[in-house]
Amino acid sequence: MAQISLTLPDNSVRNFEAGVTAAEVAADIAPSLAKKAISATVDGQHWDLAWPIDGDASIAIHTMKDEDQANELIRHDLAHIMARAVQEIWPDVQVTIGPVIENGWYYDFDRAEPFTPEDLGTIEKKMKEIINKRDAVSTEVWDREKAVQYYKDRGEPYKVELIDAIPGDEPLRMYWHGDWQDLCRGPHLQHTGQVPADAFKLMSVAGAYWRGDSDRAMLQRIYGVAFTGKEKLKAHLHMLEEAAKRDHRKLGREMDLFHMQEEAPGQIFWHPNGWTVYTELQDYMRRKQRAGGYVEVNTPQVVDRKLWEASGHWEKYQENMFIVEVDEDHAREKAVNALKPMNCPCHVQIYNQGIKSYRDLPLRMAEFGSCARYEPSGALHGIMRVRGFTQDDGHIFCREDQIEEETAVYIDYLTSVYKDLGFESFRVKFSDRPEKRAGSDDVWDRAESALLAATRKAGIEPEMNPGEGAFYGPKLEFVLTDAIGRDWQCGTHQVDFVLPERLDANYIGEDGAKHRPVMLHRACLGSFERFIGILIEEHAGRLPLWLAPRQVVVASIVSDADDFVHETVAALRANGIRAEADTRNEKINYKVREHSVSKVPVILAIGMKEVENRTVSMRRLGSKQSQVLNMEDVVSDLTSEAKAPDLA
């Protein structure tokens, strides 16, 4: 038998016979490791302990302490255990496919009767019974003919179709959890008892077309979540509860910010309150951009396809564009235009007006550009994922030797914006060339190395995000973490050698010759719509005073206090505070409750005692305590507090 060499994480090397399993390697290292082992990584691939290793490789053995690998296995096994439980309860149900997803898994079932919430409880109970049986998990590789015949004999056409879709040279691996069997790539745990029985929960049922095809059968998809321990499950469920409370769609209704309707899918009807938040944020960003040396421009929303063809968007991005055909003066052929999905080609057109010198660079150009992109209806989500949006878009035209400095300047700018908006830190991902791209490999090599060097010079070591760059260049993605631990990818910074070449942008260099500028695409918020949604959820609707649409409500306790209520409101408004009076014939507790639900940050209550002393009773949102303060002092203090961070 041939010998192979396996390199361990400490770089030591052990020799084994070819075909050794990861379980045997673990046993050779230490009996205690063999007991704890759940899987291995072999040459970067997650490996089942039962799979043979046939050649020299690096290997690392995993235990339940290795969170990523443990979660993958637990969730994968639970998908099978759930499918087994369903078929044990309802033997006529057909199973289809059940992958691991973020935080859990799902499995699609073909069942005549819809699953109910009570059914989920029944399935969970059966799953725990299966886990407690500690049934062995085993695996075999079958040839295609044997596998197809097996599923035909069992009356499982979905599995036969899945096999037909697998490339002919790919092995077909079968897994058994006890007597229950499924077609699966693996890896899996060694027995059902390794799954923590108290660390999973079935969450919901949804409809799903077989293989995503609306012309095919509608299946029922059961979702579950799972973790390595019950405390992690508890924390996740708490996070979901918090997310539901913070849902921007719910808060948007309570705060009367916006609405959406089917006549304009993926587009937003901003109400006065919501538009106030929008314009306050936009005014802040406009001031920051001016201070950062940007010139603001505005470009057309409908542009002839010729420009999109020249830029490469027509070929690479057309499926996401809204096409507009126009009968130009009864011409024989209709003119084909598109709503702009991004602003970059239009900014090059402005850059190209007039001759540019190397002394003019860098040129920082910004636009609050209204864009339209086609998103499938199933992907739309409140104001977070829409078809019509406005970017805080910017493009920096610079020389190649200015990339590092401009990247550092932009990261400083972005850091200050995020800090002002309540995000003290962020992560950075480096996304390199995608499979579908424009430009030669040499151009991509230059762009990637320049951006990576610039990022590191700015003191940031980014996470690698392979294949996720834009079609014209690599990019940095800036990821914020909100108050309940969710990640949001917001800002971007991209190096582009391609578009200036395609659209013939140039500048006169110090040598008197023409040169191509580099185009740095950057957005800090990403889109106003999405970022406002993030802010609403981050603050649970309790926006900082400068952004709150209704900053202060002055409420009367008795009608005789109405005149002083209006005087106080006038004083606040004179100092730029968004204040309003509530002199309705309602009890003060009712008024306080109502305005608290709509997330008004400050409520000032005025009764006859306050009128006599020219004071107000001030209550902050979320506090049960009130303070009685001099009215003029409150106006002064709130005026200072309500200033935007860059003006404070």
QUIDAFEN-V704310 format. One record per residue. RES is the residue in one letter. SS is DSSP state (H for helix, E for strand, - for the rest). PHI is phi in whole degrees, 0 to 359 (* if undefined). Layout:
# QUIDAFEN-V704310
[[RES/SS/PHI] [RES/SS/PHI]]
This chain:
# QUIDAFEN-V704310
[[M/-/*] [A/-/294] [Q/E/263] [I/E/233] [S/E/248] [L/E/245] [T/E/262] [L/-/274] [P/-/303] [D/-/274] [N/-/73] [S/-/285] [V/E/238] [R/E/236] [N/E/256] [F/E/219] [E/E/285] [A/-/304] [G/-/96] [V/E/297] [T/E/265] [A/H/296] [A/H/298] [E/H/292] [V/H/296] [A/H/300] [A/H/295] [D/H/292] [I/H/287] [A/-/190] [P/H/303] [S/H/293] [L/H/292] [A/H/300] [K/H/289] [K/H/269] [A/-/298] [I/-/238] [S/E/190] [A/E/216] [T/E/248] [V/E/241] [D/-/49] [G/-/83] [Q/E/254] [H/E/292] [W/E/234] [D/-/291] [L/-/299] [A/-/268] [W/-/281] [P/E/285] [I/E/248] [D/-/256] [G/-/215] [D/-/304] [A/E/196] [S/E/269] [I/E/214] [A/E/225] [I/E/268] [H/E/251] [T/-/237] [M/-/297] [K/-/286] [D/-/275] [E/H/304] [D/H/298] [Q/H/292] [A/H/297] [N/H/298] [E/H/300] [L/H/293] [I/H/302] [R/H/292] [H/H/293] [D/H/296] [L/H/294] [A/H/300] [H/H/292] [I/H/297] [M/H/295] [A/H/298] [R/H/297] [A/H/298] [V/H/299] [Q/H/287] [E/H/288] [I/H/280] [W/-/233] [P/-/300] [D/-/278] [V/-/287] [Q/E/262] [V/E/263] [T/-/237] [I/-/213] [G/-/213] [P/-/272] [V/E/281] [I/E/231] [E/-/302] [N/-/71] [G/E/180] [W/E/200] [Y/E/218] [Y/E/218] [D/E/262] [F/E/236] [D/E/256] [R/-/222] [A/-/296] [E/-/270] [P/-/289] [F/-/291] [T/-/249] [P/H/304] [E/H/295] [D/H/299] [L/H/298] [G/H/296] [T/H/295] [I/H/295] [E/H/302] [K/H/299] [K/H/295] [M/H/300] [K/H/294] [E/H/297] [I/H/295] [I/H/300] [N/H/291] [K/H/288] [R/-/56] [D/-/296] [A/E/292] [V/E/253] [S/E/228] [T/E/215] [E/E/217] [V/E/255] [W/E/247] [D/-/281] [R/H/300] [E/H/297] [K/H/296] [A/H/294] [V/H/299] [Q/H/295] [Y/H/301] [Y/H/285] [K/H/297] [D/H/296] [R/-/270] [G/-/67] [E/-/241] [P/H/295] [Y/H/296] [K/H/292] [V/H/299] [E/H/295] [L/H/298] [I/H/296] [D/H/299] [A/H/276] [I/-/278] [P/-/307] [G/-/298] [D/-/267] [E/-/269] [P/-/294] [L/E/257] [R/E/258] [M/E/250] [Y/E/236] [W/E/242] [H/E/249] [G/-/67] [D/-/270] [W/E/274] [Q/E/235] [D/E/211] [L/E/282] [C/-/198] [R/-/284] [G/-/74] [P/-/281] [H/-/221] [L/-/288] [Q/-/268] [H/E/203] [T/H/296] [G/H/292] [Q/H/284] [V/-/281] [P/-/294] [A/-/287] [D/-/251] [A/-/236] [F/E/222] [K/E/205] [L/E/278] [M/E/256] [S/E/195] [V/E/236] [A/E/218] [G/E/280] [A/E/207] [Y/E/288] [W/H/300] [R/H/59] [G/H/71] [D/-/258] [S/-/294] [D/-/271] [R/-/259] [A/-/297] [M/E/273] [L/E/256] [Q/E/248] [R/E/253] [I/E/259] [Y/E/259] [G/E/223] [V/E/237] [A/E/203] [F/-/215] [T/-/280] [G/-/202] [K/H/292] [E/H/292] [K/H/291] [L/H/297] [K/H/300] [A/H/295] [H/H/294] [L/H/295] [H/H/295] [M/H/298] [L/H/295] [E/H/297] [E/H/296] [A/H/298] [A/H/295] [K/H/294] [R/H/269] [D/-/310] [H/H/296] [R/H/290] [K/H/295] [L/H/293] [G/H/300] [R/H/289] [E/H/297] [M/-/266] [D/-/55] [L/-/266] [F/E/196] [H/E/211] [M/-/227] [Q/-/214] [E/H/294] [E/H/290] [A/H/221] [P/-/300] [G/-/74] [Q/-/229] [I/-/247] [F/E/261] [W/E/279] [H/-/273] [P/H/308] [N/H/297] [G/H/294] [W/H/292] [T/H/296] [V/H/301] [Y/H/301] [T/H/289] [E/H/297] [L/H/294] [Q/H/294] [D/H/299] [Y/H/299] [M/H/295] [R/H/297] [R/H/296] [K/H/296] [Q/H/293] [R/H/299] [A/H/296] [G/-/272] [G/-/85] [Y/E/268] [V/E/259] [E/E/265] [V/-/231] [N/-/215] [T/-/233] [P/-/298] [Q/-/267] [V/E/245] [V/E/228] [D/E/302] [R/H/302] [K/H/302] [L/H/292] [W/H/292] [E/H/292] [A/H/296] [S/H/282] [G/-/100] [H/H/292] [W/H/298] [E/H/280] [K/H/266] [Y/H/227] [Q/H/301] [E/H/296] [N/H/258] [M/-/254] [F/-/271] [I/E/267] [V/E/235] [E/E/258] [V/E/232] [D/-/275] [E/H/284] [D/H/49] [H/H/60] [A/-/293] [R/-/295] [E/-/243] [K/-/288] [A/E/285] [V/E/254] [N/E/238] [A/E/218] [L/E/294] [K/-/290] [P/-/273] [M/-/203] [N/-/258] [C/H/303] [P/H/299] [C/H/291] [H/H/292] [V/H/296] [Q/H/296] [I/H/291] [Y/H/302] [N/-/285] [Q/-/281] [G/-/91] [I/-/275] [K/-/251] [S/E/254] [Y/H/301] [R/H/289] [D/H/280] [L/-/258] [P/-/282] [L/E/250] [R/E/259] [M/E/244] [A/E/228] [E/E/208] [F/E/274] [G/E/270] [S/E/280] [C/E/236] [A/E/224] [R/-/227] [Y/-/283] [E/-/243] [P/-/305] [S/H/302] [G/H/290] [A/H/268] [L/-/293] [H/E/210] [G/-/52] [I/-/263] [M/-/281] [R/E/227] [V/-/228] [R/-/259] [G/E/240] [F/E/206] [T/E/238] [Q/E/267] [D/E/272] [D/E/272] [G/E/208] [H/E/225] [I/E/251] [F/E/266] [C/E/214] [R/-/279] [E/H/299] [D/H/284] [Q/H/260] [I/H/300] [E/H/298] [E/H/295] [E/H/293] [T/H/294] [A/H/296] [V/H/298] [Y/H/293] [I/H/297] [D/H/296] [Y/H/299] [L/H/298] [T/H/300] [S/H/292] [V/H/296] [Y/H/298] [K/H/296] [D/H/300] [L/-/268] [G/-/100] [F/-/248] [E/-/283] [S/-/214] [F/-/204] [R/E/255] [V/E/236] [K/E/251] [F/E/255] [S/E/255] [D/-/262] [R/-/303] [P/-/276] [E/-/296] [K/-/263] [R/-/209] [A/-/250] [G/-/96] [S/-/282] [D/H/297] [D/H/296] [V/H/296] [W/H/294] [D/H/302] [R/H/296] [A/H/295] [E/H/294] [S/H/293] [A/H/293] [L/H/291] [L/H/295] [A/H/296] [A/H/296] [T/H/295] [R/H/292] [K/H/293] [A/-/282] [G/-/88] [I/-/239] [E/-/257] [P/-/282] [E/E/284] [M/E/277] [N/E/228] [P/-/300] [G/-/76] [E/-/251] [G/-/290] [A/E/290] [F/-/291] [Y/-/252] [G/E/176] [P/-/289] [K/E/213] [L/E/261] [E/E/242] [F/E/258] [V/E/249] [L/E/266] [T/E/247] [D/-/272] [A/-/296] [I/-/247] [G/-/89] [R/-/274] [D/E/265] [W/E/229] [Q/E/276] [C/E/242] [G/E/286] [T/E/220] [H/E/210] [Q/E/232] [V/E/259] [D/E/228] [F/-/266] [V/H/278] [L/H/297] [P/H/301] [E/H/290] [R/H/294] [L/-/256] [D/-/57] [A/-/274] [N/-/206] [Y/E/217] [I/E/270] [G/-/280] [E/-/298] [D/-/273] [G/-/83] [A/-/262] [K/E/280] [H/E/225] [R/-/273] [P/-/284] [V/E/269] [M/E/249] [L/E/259] [H/E/272] [R/E/213] [A/E/219] [C/-/265] [L/-/281] [G/-/96] [S/-/221] [F/H/298] [E/H/300] [R/H/294] [F/H/292] [I/H/296] [G/H/301] [I/H/296] [L/H/298] [I/H/300] [E/H/285] [E/H/301] [H/-/263] [A/-/53] [G/-/86] [R/-/272] [L/-/296] [P/-/302] [L/-/306] [W/-/292] [L/-/261] [A/-/299] [P/-/293] [R/-/244] [Q/-/280] [V/E/220] [V/E/245] [V/E/255] [A/E/247] [S/E/277] [I/-/269] [V/-/226] [S/H/295] [D/H/294] [A/H/268] [D/H/301] [D/H/298] [F/H/289] [V/H/301] [H/H/292] [E/H/296] [T/H/295] [V/H/300] [A/H/298] [A/H/295] [L/H/295] [R/H/296] [A/H/297] [N/-/258] [G/-/86] [I/-/276] [R/-/279] [A/E/241] [E/E/215] [A/E/260] [D/E/235] [T/-/249] [R/-/296] [N/-/278] [E/-/229] [K/-/293] [I/H/298] [N/H/296] [Y/H/296] [K/H/296] [V/H/299] [R/H/300] [E/H/298] [H/H/286] [S/H/291] [V/H/300] [S/-/273] [K/-/64] [V/-/286] [P/-/294] [V/E/228] [I/E/241] [L/E/253] [A/E/258] [I/E/228] [G/-/243] [M/H/293] [K/H/297] [E/H/294] [V/H/298] [E/H/298] [N/H/260] [R/-/50] [T/E/238] [V/E/223] [S/E/261] [M/E/260] [R/E/236] [R/E/272] [L/-/301] [G/-/92] [S/-/256] [K/-/266] [Q/-/262] [S/E/243] [Q/E/239] [V/E/265] [L/E/225] [N/E/297] [M/H/300] [E/H/297] [D/H/293] [V/H/297] [V/H/299] [S/H/296] [D/H/295] [L/H/292] [T/H/299] [S/H/291] [E/H/292] [A/-/276] [K/-/287] [A/-/300] [P/-/304] [D/-/282] [L/-/253] [A/-/289]]
